[in-house]
């Protein structure tokens, strides 16, 4: 018998993992450790469902002094999303400059960029 997972349940699981493991246990402690003063950074995320989730936003509002809430994010702005526009664009140019023959070829190109 195959069990089908409802998409909403999957998003809830991913949101909990993102908030409790990646943010709370990994990313935020690292930022605090590397930052001379904890409040000298601004925290903004992209529009991934786990990033925009109400529980994630509430957690970040409570724990991060300079958190930009999803309602004030500038959508699709190259000024605030340099990785999306500069790095990913350069990566795509390098990877796709010649036709890709198979999955292994694709992986090799990404690794060598």
C-alpha positions in Angstrom: 0.0 0.0 0.0 1.3 3.4 -1.0 0.8 6.4 1.3 0.4 9.8 -0.4 1.6 12.8 1.6 -0.5 15.9 1.3 1.5 18.9 0.0 0.5 21.1 3.0 1.8 18.5 5.4 5.1 18.5 3.6 5.4 22.3 3.7 4.7 22.2 7.5 7.5 19.6 8.0 9.9 21.6 5.9 9.0 24.8 7.8 9.6 23.1 11.1 13.0 21.7 10.0 14.0 25.0 8.5 13.1 27.0 11.6 14.2 24.6 14.4 17.2 23.0 12.8 18.7 25.3 10.1 17.9 28.6 11.7 17.8 28.0 15.4 20.6 25.4 15.7 22.9 26.3 12.7 22.6 29.6 10.9 21.7 32.1 13.6 24.3 30.8 16.2 26.9 31.1 13.4 25.9 34.6 12.6 26.0 35.6 16.3 29.4 34.0 16.7 30.9 35.7 13.6 29.2 39.1 14.2 31.1 41.5 16.6 27.8 42.8 17.8 24.7 40.6 17.3 22.5 43.5 16.0 24.9 44.5 13.2 23.3 42.4 10.5 20.0 42.5 8.5 18.3 39.2 8.0 16.2 38.7 4.8 15.1 35.6 3.0 13.7 34.6 -0.3 10.2 33.6 -1.0 10.4 29.9 -0.3 7.3 28.6 1.5 9.3 27.7 4.7 10.9 31.2 4.7 7.5 32.9 4.3 5.7 30.8 6.8 4.0 32.7 9.6 5.7 30.6 12.3 9.1 31.3 10.7 8.4 35.0 10.5 7.2 35.2 14.1 10.3 33.3 15.3 12.6 35.6 13.4 10.7 38.7 14.7 11.3 37.5 18.3 14.9 36.5 17.9 16.6 38.7 15.2 16.8 42.4 15.9 17.0 43.5 12.2 14.6 41.0 10.5 12.9 42.2 7.3 9.4 40.8 7.3 8.1 39.2 4.1 5.7 42.1 3.6 8.5 44.5 3.0 10.6 42.4 0.7 11.2 43.8 -2.8 10.2 41.0 -5.2 12.6 40.1 -8.0 15.0 42.9 -7.2 18.6 42.4 -8.4 19.6 45.0 -5.8 18.6 42.8 -2.8 18.9 39.4 -4.4 22.4 39.5 -6.0 22.9 35.8 -5.8 19.8 35.1 -7.8 20.8 37.5 -10.6 24.6 37.6 -10.7 26.0 34.3 -9.5 23.2 32.1 -10.8 23.3 33.9 -14.2 27.1 33.4 -14.5 26.7 29.7 -13.4 24.0 29.2 -16.0 26.1 30.8 -18.7 29.1 28.5 -17.9 27.0 25.3 -17.6 24.9 25.8 -20.7 27.4 27.2 -23.1 27.6 23.9 -24.9 24.8 21.2 -25.1 24.7 18.9 -22.2 24.8 15.2 -23.2 23.7 13.5 -20.0 23.2 13.9 -16.2 26.9 13.1 -15.5 28.0 15.8 -17.9 25.7 18.3 -16.2 27.1 17.4 -12.8 30.7 17.7 -14.0 30.0 21.2 -15.4 28.4 22.4 -12.2 31.3 21.1 -10.1 33.9 22.8 -12.3 32.3 26.2 -12.5 
